[in-house]
Amino acid sequence: THLSQHDPWPIAMFDCLTPKRSTTGVSKVAGTGVEEGTLDQAARPPPTDTRESSPAKPAAQSTSSGTSSSRAMSASRRQEPQREKGFEVFPSSLQVYSLPVVTFSDDVDEQLVWHEGFVKDGVVGVPAGGPDVRVENPVVMSPAYKGFAIEPYEERYLHFRGVGIVFARPSGGRFMQPSIDTVLVCRGLVDALADAKEVRRVIDVGSGSGLIGKFAAAHAPGSGELEATLVDIDRKAKKYCESVGFNAHGMQGLGGRPISWKFQAEDAVALLEKDASFDVIVSNPPYIPTKSEARSVSLERTDGGFWEGISLVVFLLSLVFERRTPPGGLLVMMVTSLTLKSPAVVQALEEAVSKGCSVRILLEREIAWKAWYAGPSAVGHLLASDEEYRSRRRIAGCDFFVGATPPGNSRLGGSRDSLWGYHWHYAYVLEVKAPR
């Protein structure tokens, strides 16, 4: 069955009717919780809009989500494999008969998916002809409404700007599989690192799949050996990053510089309390405040998994404005309009500027949020007020949208408002630079 995004049916119907590689398990994502879950989960009705009436939409700044329908693969295409230029080359021991190949354009304004790619003798290939799924201005990693969804334990090749991984989360792992905001952070790093001169040490905090840290290592300018640390509290994340699918062994950085990898399975806060002398800290942290965090400057220790609690966001900001990082050191971090419902985060951003740090938005994008999957049972404290819906708020010298909007009521409008399974929030890749 082929359905377009213009069909006015709940996204739960898309999940049930579009082809999937799996119908079991729960798909987790790196920080947003906007990806697909089980069919039973997808069958839940979308949350009810708590607003009595919808205000007029703010002026749109970008186009709507994807436009192309997925196409079935023919047997003839499967018989004519071809290697795509630019894909990462892995050790010849890596052999995968069939896996999806997922790529993004340089500015993350297009996503391409081949359902039946392969890895032969370490070389990634796709069938002859075009991709099966093409999405313009992607809002999720797994656009089930276009015919593609993937579970965390299923292998896929993910590629962005010359960096790729063959990823499947190891059994027992709870860390986040790559999501759309994983790729957006990588895109933000392109601009942040373009202005850097000599990066000797980089750390990916809450690294998960490690793609962000690997991307930073591949693009960090400088001479001599680069030290790249990937830290996640989940030991299975370390196990994956040491695997052939991550492909760290023998990897070279910009200009062929050698890379010294450190994979750590520990509390990142404890690690950074001991040593914060990294030229670049990058993170896609949990960024959804709890109810109490949205109502006061208090911080909570939570067990909400990969998505809830903003204490790490505040801690990373404090490292910079307390000058525990090197002079001119960079923090590149994902927050969203959800995060900015927290007074503690707003206060930390303002304090950073008051203490001489610079804050800039490297990238912004309205993306989807599956609140029923990665969100509390009640989301009223995270929704934008009428004023927040219409207008941006000035914080730390930058203009931000604050809060999420309900299904059918995105700030950009257009065809995405027919995707009834998604709330909407604005993703912001921030650069916070320490004073020199």
C-alpha positions in Angstrom: 0.0 0.0 0.0 1.4 3.4 -0.9 0.3 6.4 1.0 1.5 10.0 0.6 2.1 12.4 3.4 -1.0 14.3 2.3 -3.3 11.5 3.3 -5.2 12.9 6.4 -4.8 9.7 8.5 -3.0 9.4 11.8 0.7 8.3 11.6 -0.3 5.1 13.4 -2.0 4.0 10.2 1.2 4.7 8.3 3.1 2.6 10.8 0.8 -0.3 10.2 0.5 0.0 6.5 3.9 0.9 5.2 6.6 -1.7 4.7 8.9 -2.2 7.7 12.0 -4.3 8.2 10.8 -5.4 11.6 7.6 -5.5 13.6 9.1 -6.1 17.0 11.3 -4.1 19.4 11.4 -0.4 20.2 13.4 2.0 18.2 15.4 4.6 20.2 17.1 7.7 18.9 19.9 9.9 19.9 18.2 12.5 22.1 14.9 13.2 20.5 12.7 10.2 20.8 11.1 10.9 17.5 11.6 7.5 15.8 9.5 4.5 15.3 8.5 2.0 18.0 6.6 -1.3 17.9 3.4 -1.6 15.9 1.5 -1.8 19.2 3.0 1.5 20.3 2.3 3.1 17.0 -1.3 2.1 17.3 -1.8 4.5 20.3 -3.8 7.5 19.4 -1.9 10.8 19.3 -2.0 13.0 22.3 -4.9 15.5 22.5 -4.1 19.2 21.9 -4.6 21.0 25.1 -5.1 24.3 23.4 -8.7 25.5 23.0 -8.0 27.2 19.7 -4.9 27.4 17.5 -3.3 30.8 17.0 -2.1 32.0 13.7 1.1 30.4 12.6 4.4 32.3 12.7 6.1 33.1 9.4 7.6 29.9 7.9 11.4 29.8 7.3 11.8 26.6 5.5 9.9 24.1 3.3 7.8 21.2 4.5 8.8 17.6 5.0 9.5 15.0 2.3 7.6 14.7 -0.9 8.6 11.5 -2.6 6.8 8.1 -2.1 9.0 5.0 -1.5 9.4 2.6 -4.5 9.5 -1.1 -4.4 12.8 -2.7 -5.5 12.8 -4.9 -8.5 14.7 -8.1 -8.8 16.7 -6.7 -11.7 18.0 -3.9 -9.5 19.2 -6.4 -6.9 21.2 -8.2 -9.5 23.2 -5.1 -10.5 24.9 -3.9 -7.4 27.2 -0.9 -7.5 29.5 0.8 -5.2 28.7 4.5 -4.4 31.6 6.9 -4.4 32.5 8.4 -1.1 31.2 5.6 1.1 33.5 4.5 3.9 35.6 1.5 3.3 35.7 -1.1 6.2 38.1 -4.0 6.8 37.6 -6.8 4.3 36.3 -9.0 7.1 33.1 -7.1 7.3 30.4 -8.8 5.2 26.7 -7.9 5.3 24.5 -9.6 2.7 21.6 -7.0 3.0 21.2 -3.9 5.0 19.6 -0.4 4.4 21.9 2.3 3.3 20.9 5.7 4.6 22.6 8.9 3.5 22.0 12.7 3.9 22.9 15.6 1.7 25.6 18.0 2.9 23.1 20.4 4.4 20.7 17.7 5.7 18.0 18.9 3.4 17.6 15.5 1.7 17.6 11.9 3.0 18.1 8.9 0.7 17.5 5.3 1.6 18.2 2.1 -0.3 16.4 -0.8 1.3 18.7 -3.5 0.0 22.3 -2.3 0.3 25.2 -4.6 1.1 28.8 -4.7 2.4 31.1 -7.0 0.5 34.7 -7.4 1.6 34.3 -4.1 3.5 33.0 -2.2 0.5 29.5 -0.6 0.8 27.3 -0.9 -2.2 23.7 -0.2 -3.3 21.5 -1.6 -6.1 21.8 0.0 -9.5 19.3 2.8 -10.0 18.0 5.4 -7.6 17.1 5.2 -4.0 13.9 3.6 -2.7 13.1 6.5 -0.4 13.8 10.2 -0.9 12.8 12.7 1.7 13.2 16.5 1.4 13.8 18.4 4.6 13.8 15.2 6.8 12.2 15.5 10.2 13.0 12.0 11.5 15.6 9.4 10.8 13.0 6.7 10.2 10.2 8.2 8.1 7.7 5.3 8.4 5.2 7.5 6.4 7.6 7.1 3.5 8.1 3.4 3.9 11.3 3.2 6.0 11.7 2.3 9.7 14.4 0.5 11.5 14.9 -1.0 14.9 18.0 -0.4 17.0 19.2 -3.9 16.7 19.0 -4.0 12.9 22.1 -3.3 10.9 22.2 -0.2 8.6 24.9 1.8 7.0 24.6 5.5 7.9 26.6 8.1 5.9 27.1 11.8 6.2 29.8 13.9 4.5 32.4 11.2 4.1 31.9 9.6 7.5 30.0 6.3 7.8 29.2 3.5 10.3 27.6 0.1 10.0 25.5 0.2 13.1 23.4 -2.2 15.1 23.0 -1.8 18.8 24.5 -4.7 20.7 22.2 -7.0 22.7 21.5 -5.5 26.1 22.4 -2.0 25.1 20.2 0.9 26.1 22.0 3.7 24.4 20.5 5.7 21.6 20.7 4.8 18.0 21.5 7.6 15.6 18.6 10.0 14.9 18.0 13.0 12.8 19.5 15.3 15.5 22.7 13.1 15.4 23.2 14.2 11.8 22.2 17.8 12.6 24.9 18.0 15.2 27.4 16.7 12.7 26.3 19.4 10.3 26.7 22.1 13.0 30.2 20.8 13.6 31.1 21.6 10.0 30.7 25.3 10.7 32.1 25.2 14.2 35.3 23.5 13.1 35.7 25.7 10.0 36.6 28.6 12.4 38.9 26.5 14.6 42.7 26.4 14.0 44.3 23.8 16.2 42.3 21.0 17.8 44.3 18.5 19.8 41.7 17.0 22.0 38.0 16.3 21.4 35.4 14.5 23.5 31.9 13.2 22.6 29.8 13.2 25.8 27.1 10.6 25.9 28.5 9.2 22.7 26.1 6.3 22.0 26.8 5.1 18.5 29.8 7.4 18.4 29.0 8.9 15.0 29.2 12.5 16.3 32.6 11.9 17.9 33.8 10.1 14.8 32.7 13.0 12.6 34.4 15.5 14.9 37.6 13.5 14.7 37.5 13.3 10.9 37.0 17.1 10.5 39.1 18.6 13.4 41.8 20.9 12.0 45.3 20.8 13.3 48.6 19.0 13.0 50.1 16.1 14.9 48.1 13.4 16.7 44.5 14.1 17.7 43.1 12.6 20.9 39.4 11.6 20.5 37.5 10.4 23.5 34.1 8.9 23.3 32.3 8.4 26.7 29.0 6.8 27.5 27.8 5.3 30.7 26.4 2.3 28.8 29.2 -0.4 28.4 27.5 -1.6 25.2 28.2 1.7 23.6 31.9 1.2 24.2 31.6 -2.3 22.8 30.0 -1.1 19.6 32.6 1.7 19.1 35.4 -0.8 19.4 33.8 -3.0 16.7 34.6 -3.3 13.0 31.4 -1.5 12.1 32.5 1.7 13.8 35.8 1.4 12.0 38.1 3.5 14.2 41.2 1.3 13.6 43.5 2.9 11.1 41.2 6.0 10.6 43.0 9.2 9.8 41.9 12.7 10.5 42.0 15.9 8.4 45.1 16.0 6.3 46.0 12.5 7.2 46.7 13.3 10.9 46.8 10.2 13.2 44.0 9.7 15.8 44.4 8.3 19.2 41.0 6.8 20.3 39.8 6.5 23.9 36.5 4.7 24.5 35.3 5.1 28.0 32.3 3.4 29.7 31.8 5.7 32.7 29.9 8.8 34.0 30.9 11.6 31.7 30.4 14.2 34.5 32.9 12.4 36.7 35.4 12.2 33.9 35.1 15.9 33.0 35.3 16.9 36.7 38.8 15.4 36.7 39.8 16.7 33.2 38.0 19.2 31.1 40.9 20.3 29.0 39.4 19.5 25.7 39.5 21.9 22.8 36.1 20.7 21.6 33.4 19.1 23.6 30.4 17.9 21.6 27.2 16.4 22.9 23.7 15.4 21.9 22.6 15.1 25.6 19.2 14.3 27.1 17.4 17.6 26.7 13.8 17.3 27.8 13.2 18.9 31.2 11.1 17.1 33.8 8.0 18.8 35.1 9.8 20.4 38.1 12.8 21.4 35.8 10.3 23.2 33.5 8.8 25.1 36.5 11.9 26.1 38.5 15.7 26.3 38.4 16.0 23.0 40.2 17.7 20.0 38.6 16.7 16.4 39.0 18.5 13.0 38.8 16.2 11.0 36.6 15.9 7.5 35.2 14.0 8.6 32.2 16.7 7.1 29.9 18.1 8.8 27.0 15.6 11.7 26.7 14.7 13.2 30.1 16.5 15.6 32.4 18.6 18.6 31.6 21.3 18.5 34.3 24.0 17.4 31.8 23.1 20.4 29.6 23.6 22.8 32.5 26.8 21.0 33.6 28.4 21.3 30.2 27.5 25.0 30.0 29.0 25.6 33.4 32.3 23.9 32.3 32.7 26.6 29.7 31.6 29.7 31.6 33.6 28.7 34.7 36.6 28.6 32.4 37.5 24.9 33.1 37.9 24.3 29.4 40.9 25.8 27.5 40.8 29.5 26.4 38.7 29.6 23.2 37.5 26.0 23.7 34.3 25.0 22.0 31.1 23.3 23.3 28.9 22.2 20.4 25.7 20.9 21.8 22.1 20.0 20.7 19.3 21.7 22.6 15.7 22.2 21.4 12.8 24.4 22.1 11.8 21.8 24.7 15.0 22.4 26.6 14.4 26.1 26.7 11.3 25.5 28.8 13.8 25.0 31.7 14.6 28.2 33.6 17.9 26.6 34.6 19.0 26.2 31.0 18.0 29.8 30.2 19.9 31.0 33.2 23.0 29.1 32.3 23.0 30.4 28.8 22.6 34.0 30.0 25.4 33.4 32.6 27.7 32.2 29.9 27.3 35.4 27.9 27.7 37.6 31.1 31.0 35.9 31.8 32.5 36.5 28.4 31.5 33.4 26.4 30.0 33.7 23.0 26.9 31.8 22.0 25.7 31.3 18.5 23.2 29.1 16.7 25.0 26.9 14.2 21.8 25.3 12.9 18.1 25.4 13.5 15.5 23.0 12.2 11.9 22.2 13.1 11.8 18.4 13.7 9.4 15.8 14.9 8.9 14.6 18.5 7.0 11.4 19.4 5.9 12.6 22.8 4.0 9.4 23.6 7.3 7.4 23.1 10.0 9.7 24.5 8.1 12.0 26.8 6.2 12.0 30.0 2.6 10.9 30.3 1.4 14.5 30.4 3.2 17.0 28.2 1.4 20.3 29.1 4.5 21.7 30.8 6.5 21.3 27.6 4.0 22.9 25.2 4.5 26.4 23.9 2.2 29.1 25.2 0.3 31.1 22.5 3.0 33.8 22.7 5.9 31.3 22.5 4.1 29.7 19.5 4.0 32.9 17.6 7.2 34.7 18.6 10.8 33.9 19.4 12.4 34.7 22.7 15.7 36.5 23.0 18.1 34.4 25.1 21.9 34.9 25.4 21.8 37.2 22.4 20.1 34.7 20.2 16.4 34.3 19.1 14.8 31.0 20.0 11.4 29.4 19.8 10.4 27.9 23.1 8.3 24.8 23.7 6.7 22.2 21.6 3.6 22.4 19.4 0.9 19.7 19.2 0.2 17.3 16.2 -1.3 19.2 13.3 0.0 22.5 14.5 3.6 22.8 13.6 5.1 26.3 13.4 6.0 25.8 9.7 2.7 24.3 8.7 2.1 22.8 5.3 2.0 19.0 4.7 3.8 18.2 8.0 0.5 19.1 9.8 -1.0 15.9 8.3 1.5 13.8 10.3 -0.7 13.3 13.3 1.7 11.1 15.3 4.2 13.9 15.8 4.5 16.9 18.1 7.0 19.5 16.8 10.0 21.2 18.3 12.9 23.3 17.1 16.3 21.7 17.2 19.2 24.1 17.9 22.9 23.1 17.5 24.6 25.6 19.7 28.3 26.7 19.8 29.4 28.1 23.1 33.0 29.4 23.0 35.1 30.0 26.1 36.7 33.5 26.4 40.4 33.7 25.6 
